[in-house]
């Protein structure tokens, strides 16, 4: 009887331990607590709710830190790894792991990144405090306040100044055209920015009169009490969005001549497209975005083709505003543009080649400002100007690509009056195949160094193409110049956001770093940078 009681007692203990393990130890099943977010005291609404996990840490969507707070990020789905960069700091987190890497140093966390309902979620405080941002939590209200103003690891006090870019600008009582005009300001005048609402800035007109000006009529400069790179003028504001004009594709012709295949696509508006390849079976895909078939009900249309390279072509409405043309091929294939009218495109399907491709090269900075001076970009320790370095690299890159048969368009060959939107428009109006913006990075810490390539994935139908272009250039550039590989990152830079073609922004090296500034001043190194970018572009067009 006594032995039976002992066994029953052990069974009860084991049961209690199992229940304890399930409900208290296992963080997956532990009850999560919701939390509200604020940025500088302003409430933030997210499509995925942040929560407090079992370790009492606030967990937020990855994209909140990247898109809402403006830090660059990248997500590697295969490795389940996320990277953040900002203020010269590079952070790697891996889903399910409590080990992080910050600027190459391993650090242990008391929690971990997770995937919840298909969304990657990361520990807020760990990421932001390592990026130099202060995070406060009010336990009574369950509100997390992210403090970005004047914050961040002694980076210096940050002040934004608005420079009036038009002859006369209306100052309104609120952030919008419906608010009354309270005064007017003249071109070239500068005012401290007090706050921002969408694409409107509140400025201090005088000691007693705050007012609001539209973002598209001012140039905003970021200044700091310690040496740091400023934004490129115009970077922080949205352009007036162009109305989306839907192209109705009414005709597709396929012709075969002497074993070569020609495809002509016609519509009623300008046609924009991207090209990529698929395997198993091998296919060449052409996606026309912001496009619909005139006769959507016809379903998939097939064209009989039987050449050594192309064995068939078909076309269909792939998504609501995206038309897809697919060529079944027996070997790697690419497109050569034969005729490029605004609403009619003819291309030849053949072996992959850079010949005939239209490539826009954008050496960053050097835009002439309201005061008549040209934006130098970042300035190195020995007074080396970013605008001069990247122009030389751009011209060298142009020579390499032209020698290979590409059609190259430079956004500038000296100082320029083009805005950031105007640079993007060079690619849009010429319906370029790709757009490559070249820059030199900078940071208040002289120790930060390395190479990175950015893309923006928010343009309809172009995520894969833009990511592929960025990866191709980054891998070949790092291989050629042998600098630290910071990686491929996402960021909504204006020139990437407003280009309608696949585009990237290359940060070649840190001009603020003593060693890399010396390299950037060396014509031979600049030639290597140009060669690396060119090899990446060729790799991209190899499909």
Buried (B, 14 or more C-beta within 10 A) or exposed (E): EEEEEEEEEEEEEEEEEEEEEEEEEEEEEBEBEEBBBBBEEEEBEBEBBBBBBBBEBBBBBBBBBBBBBEBBBBBEEEEBBBBBBBBBBBBBBBBEBBEBBBBEEEEEBEBBBBEBEEEBBBBBBBBBEBBBBBBEBEEEEEBBBBBBEBBBBEBBEBBBBBBBBBEEBBBBBBBEEEBEEBEEBEBEBBBBBBBBEEBBBBBBBEEEEBBBBBBBBBBBBBEBEEBBBBBBBBBBBBBEEEEEEEBBBEEBEBEBEEEBBBBBBBBEBBBBBBBBBEEEEBBBBBBBBBBBBEEEEEEEEEBEBEBEBBBBBBBBBBEEBBBBBBBBBEEEBBBBBEEEEEBEBBBBBBEBBBBBBBBBBBBBBBBBBBEEEBBBBBBBEEEBBBBBBBBBBBBBBBBBBEEBEBBBBBBBEEBBEBBBBBBBBBBBEBBBBBBBBBBBBBBBBBEBBBBBBBBBBEBBBBBBBBBBBBBBBBBBBBEBBEBBBBBBBBBBBBBBBBBBBBBBBBBBBBBBBEEBBBBBBEEEBBBBBBBBBBBBBBBBBBB
